[in-house]
Amino acid sequence: MPSQSKTELYAAIRRDVRGGMSIRAATRKHSVSYPTVTKAMASAWPEPRKKPSARPTRLDVYQTLIDAMLLADLVL
C-alpha cells in the first residue's frame, strides 16, 4: 500500500465508517488504533504535531566560556 498523508488517511477512514464499516473493521483495514479512528471521525484535520521542548545539553554550562573563546579568536 503506498504511503499516504494523515489527512488522506483520515478521509479514507471517514469514508469507510460512513459507508457502513464498523470502527473495528476500519482499525484493521487501515492498520491504526481505535483512538485514531475516533479522532478521524471527530475532525477532518489531524492534530498538528507537538514541538518537542528544548532539552538542556552538557555544554550549556560552558556556553559563555566557549562564546568568549570564539570572540577572542575573531579579534586575533
Secondary structure, 3 states (H helix, E strand, C coil): CCCCCHHHHHHHHHHHHHCCCCHHHHHHHHCCCHHHHHHHHHCCCCCCCCCCCCCCCHHHHHHHHHHHHHHHHHHC
